[in-house]
């Protein structure tokens, strides 16, 4: 990372929409002072001495240390003494943190050792980016890696966990939206996992952890809630409601509906919950008796998901 002439100062910057990076070294002149209002500011000090200004305080950052501030209204970095210095400064704006599920970071400052994980990722960020269109996405991935290592201590992995939880929440939200939009013919678990960019096993695990329900159970609840809405509004009779949400068997639909609402769909149709008793009663007279059949199976890429009732 040293310039060919150690007497010359070298500064490079990368400006993205909601994050930025500065890396600099040299002996002449003053190092730039990356500033941040809220959000996150990180300094990796490879050589020299720096000062981290945060909320009216000044903390010296010696060589081989990492300084990190989050959620502090005013933060900046400057060189503390003359001599050769090599710094990497990363800044994440509040919008970038919100993207990872950290909408309002707690005001905090920490100073810790520069370990091999942070050092390796930081050097990669500066020295080894690929050429071409993947250069900036690759650097953003390294940006996340550096922050995760810097903020996730063995005894306190809060930032790392928030990053993982934020990504998991977005994937679960995406799956829930896809299921809600395709009740009659839902994607399989394999298709959902491919869309979310994870394995079916991992998707099932994070979905259950986020919602407390399996994906098939969530799909069943969505279908029954939609069917109840159709019956309640008078827009469908029992057969039409079952078909509209993907049930091909009235008996299976009736069993699932009764289990969830403690009343069979025919009783629900003419109950006080209905907004149009006369209309729904007419529909109910036309409704044939339930026939035995099989529910069209969705979400059935594995033995475990096939055994789950919809």
C-alpha positions in Angstrom: 0.0 0.0 0.0 3.0 2.4 0.2 3.5 4.8 -2.6 6.7 4.5 -4.7 8.0 7.8 -3.1 7.4 7.7 0.6 7.6 11.5 0.8 4.5 11.9 -1.4 1.0 11.7 0.0 -1.4 9.4 -1.7 -5.2 9.6 -1.3 -7.9 7.6 -3.0 -11.6 7.7 -2.4 -14.6 5.7 -3.5 -18.0 7.5 -3.3 -21.1 5.3 -3.5 -24.8 6.4 -3.1 -25.0 5.7 0.7 -21.5 4.7 1.7 -17.9 5.9 1.0 -14.3 4.9 1.6 -11.0 6.8 1.8 -7.5 5.3 2.0 -4.4 7.4 2.3 -0.8 7.2 3.2 2.3 9.5 3.2 4.2 12.1 5.2 3.5 15.5 3.6 0.5 17.6 4.4 -2.4 16.8 6.6 -4.5 13.7 6.0 -8.1 14.5 5.0 -10.7 14.5 7.7 -13.6 12.2 6.7 -16.7 13.4 8.5 -20.0 11.8 9.3 -23.3 13.0 10.8 -24.9 10.0 12.4 -24.6 6.7 10.6 -21.3 5.0 11.0 -17.6 5.9 10.7 -14.7 3.4 10.9 -10.9 3.9 10.9 -8.4 1.1 10.4 -4.9 2.4 11.3 -2.1 0.4 9.7 0.6 2.9 10.5 1.0 6.3 12.3 -1.3 8.0 14.8 -4.8 9.3 14.3 -7.5 11.0 16.2 -11.1 10.1 16.2 -13.4 13.0 17.1 -16.8 11.9 18.3 -19.5 13.9 20.1 -17.1 16.6 21.4 -14.5 14.0 22.5 -11.1 13.1 21.0 -9.7 9.6 21.1 -6.2 8.8 19.9 -6.1 5.8 17.7 -2.5 4.3 17.7 -1.1 2.0 15.0 -2.7 -1.4 14.9 -6.1 -0.3 16.3 -9.6 0.1 14.8 -11.9 2.9 15.9 -15.6 2.8 15.3 -18.4 5.2 15.9 -22.2 4.7 15.3 -25.2 7.0 15.7 -23.1 9.9 16.9 -24.3 13.3 15.5 -20.8 14.5 14.7 -17.7 12.3 13.9 -14.5 12.9 12.1 -10.9 11.5 11.7 -7.6 13.4 11.5 -3.9 12.6 11.7 -2.6 13.1 15.3 1.1 13.5 14.6 3.6 14.1 11.8 5.3 11.2 10.2 4.2 8.4 7.9 0.6 7.2 8.1 -1.6 4.6 6.4 -5.3 4.8 7.2 -8.4 3.2 5.8 -11.6 5.1 6.6 -15.1 3.8 5.9 -18.3 5.7 6.2 -21.8 4.3 6.0 -24.8 6.7 5.8 -28.0 6.1 7.8 -29.7 4.9 4.6 -27.1 2.2 4.2 -27.5 1.0 7.7 -31.3 1.0 7.3 -30.9 -1.2 4.3 -29.4 -3.9 6.5 -32.1 -3.5 9.2 -30.4 -1.0 11.4 -32.7 2.0 11.1 -31.6 3.8 14.3 -28.1 2.7 15.4 -27.4 3.2 19.1 -24.9 6.0 19.8 -21.6 4.2 20.6 -17.9 4.3 20.2 -15.4 1.5 20.5 -11.6 1.1 20.1 -10.2 -2.4 19.5 -7.3 -4.3 18.1 -6.7 -4.7 14.4 -7.0 -8.5 14.1 -6.1 -10.6 11.1 -9.7 -10.8 9.8 -10.1 -7.0 9.7 -6.6 -6.5 8.4 -6.9 -9.1 5.6 -10.3 -7.7 4.4 -9.1 -4.1 4.6 -6.0 -4.9 2.5 -8.1 -6.8 0.0 -10.4 -3.8 -0.2 -7.5 -1.5 -1.1 -5.2 -3.8 -3.1 -7.1 -6.6 -4.8 -10.4 -5.3 -6.4 -11.3 -7.0 -9.7 -11.4 -5.0 -12.9 -14.5 -4.3 -14.8 -18.2 -3.9 -13.7 -17.9 -6.1 -10.6 -15.3 -3.8 -9.1 -17.7 -1.7 -7.0 -20.1 -4.5 -5.9 -17.0 -6.5 -4.9 -15.8 -3.6 -2.8 -19.2 -3.1 -1.2 -19.0 -6.8 -0.2 -15.6 -6.2 1.4 -17.0 -3.1 3.0 -19.7 -5.3 4.7 -17.0 -7.9 5.7 -14.8 -5.3 7.3 -17.7 -3.8 9.3 -19.0 -7.2 10.4 -15.5 -8.2 11.7 -15.0 -4.8 13.3 -18.3 -4.8 15.2 -18.9 -8.4 16.0 -16.8 -9.4 19.0 -17.1 -13.0 20.3 -18.8 -11.8 23.4 -21.0 -9.3 21.6 -22.0 -10.0 18.0 -24.8 -7.5 18.0 -23.9 -5.8 14.7 -23.1 -9.0 12.9 -26.4 -10.5 14.2 -28.3 -7.4 13.0 -26.7 -7.7 9.6 -27.7 -11.4 9.3 -31.2 -10.7 10.8 -31.7 -7.8 8.4 -30.9 -10.0 5.4 -33.0 -12.8 6.7 -36.0 -10.5 7.3 -35.8 -9.2 3.7 -35.8 -12.7 2.4 -38.7 -13.8 4.5 -40.7 -10.7 3.5 -40.0 -11.6 -0.2 -41.2 -15.1 0.3 -44.4 -14.0 2.1 -45.1 -11.5 -0.7 -44.7 -14.2 -3.4 -47.0 -16.6 -1.5 -49.6 -13.9 -1.0 -49.6 -13.1 -4.7 -49.8 -16.7 -5.8 -52.3 -18.5 -3.5 -53.9 -20.5 -6.2 -50.7 -21.8 -7.7 -47.8 -21.1 -5.2 -44.1 -21.5 -6.0 -42.5 -24.7 -4.7 -40.0 -24.4 -1.9 -37.2 -24.9 -4.4 -38.4 -22.0 -6.5 -38.8 -19.8 -3.4 -35.3 -20.6 -2.3 -33.8 -19.9 -5.7 -35.5 -16.5 -5.7 -34.3 -15.7 -2.2 -30.7 -16.9 -3.1 -30.4 -19.5 -0.4 -30.8 -23.3 -0.1 -34.3 -24.7 0.7 -33.1 -25.9 4.1 -31.7 -22.5 5.0 -34.9 -20.7 3.8 -37.1 -23.0 5.8 -35.0 -22.4 8.9 -34.9 -18.6 8.7 -38.6 -18.5 7.8 -39.6 -20.5 10.9 -37.3 -18.4 13.0 -38.8 -15.1 11.8 -42.5 -16.1 11.7 -42.8 -19.0 14.1 -44.4 -21.0 11.4 -43.3 -23.3 8.6 -43.7 -22.1 5.0 -46.5 -24.7 4.3 -48.3 -23.6 7.5 -48.0 -19.9 6.6 -49.3 -20.7 3.1 -52.3 -22.5 4.5 -53.1 -19.6 6.8 -52.9 -17.2 4.0 -55.3 -19.3 1.9 -57.8 -19.7 4.7 -57.7 -16.0 5.6 -58.3 -15.1 1.9 -61.1 -17.7 1.7 -62.7 -16.3 4.9 -62.6 -12.8 3.4 -64.3 -14.0 0.2 -67.1 -15.7 2.2 -67.5 -12.7 4.5 -67.8 -10.3 1.7 -70.3 -12.4 -0.2 -68.1 -12.5 -3.3 -67.9 -16.3 -3.4 -69.7 -19.4 -2.2 -67.8 -22.2 -0.5 -66.7 -23.9 -3.7 -65.6 -20.7 -5.3 -63.7 -19.6 -2.2 -61.9 -22.9 -2.0 -60.9 -22.9 -5.7 -59.8 -19.3 -5.6 -57.2 -20.0 -2.9 -55.8 -23.2 -4.5 -57.8 -26.0 -2.8 -59.1 -28.7 -5.2 -60.7 -30.8 -2.5 -63.7 -29.3 -0.6 -63.3 -31.9 2.1 -59.7 -30.8 2.8 -60.7 -27.2 2.6 -63.5 -27.7 5.0 -61.3 -29.6 7.5 -58.6 -26.9 7.4 -61.1 -24.1 7.7 -62.9 -25.6 10.6 -59.6 -26.2 12.4 -58.6 -22.6 12.0 -62.0 -20.8 12.6 -63.8 -23.4 14.8 -66.7 -23.3 12.3 -67.2 -25.0 9.0 -67.2 -22.8 5.9 -70.9 -23.4 5.4 -71.6 -22.2 8.9 -69.2 -19.2 8.4 -71.0 -18.3 5.2 -74.3 -17.7 6.9 -72.9 -16.5 10.2 -73.1 -12.9 11.5 -69.5 -12.4 10.2 -71.0 -12.3 6.6 -71.6 -8.9 5.3 -74.3 -10.0 2.8 -76.4 -12.8 4.4 -78.9 -12.9 1.6 -76.3 -13.1 -1.1 -74.2 -15.7 0.6 -77.2 -17.8 1.4 -78.1 -17.9 -2.2 -74.6 -19.1 -3.0 -74.7 -21.7 -0.3 -77.9 -23.3 -1.8 -76.0 -23.8 -5.0 -73.0 -25.3 -3.3 -72.6 -29.0 -3.8 -71.8 -31.4 -1.1 -68.0 -31.7 -0.5 -66.4 -34.5 -2.5 -63.3 -36.4 -1.4 -60.2 -35.5 -3.3 -56.6 -34.6 -2.9 -55.3 -31.1 -2.3 -52.9 -30.0 -5.0 -49.5 -30.2 -3.5 -47.3 -27.1 -3.4 -44.0 -26.7 -1.6 -43.0 -30.3 -2.0 -39.3 -30.6 -2.9 -38.4 -32.7 0.1 -39.8 -35.5 2.2 -40.2 -33.2 5.2 -42.3 -30.6 3.4 -44.5 -33.3 1.8 -45.5 -34.5 5.2 -46.6 -31.0 6.3 -50.4 -30.5 6.2 -51.6 -27.4 4.2 
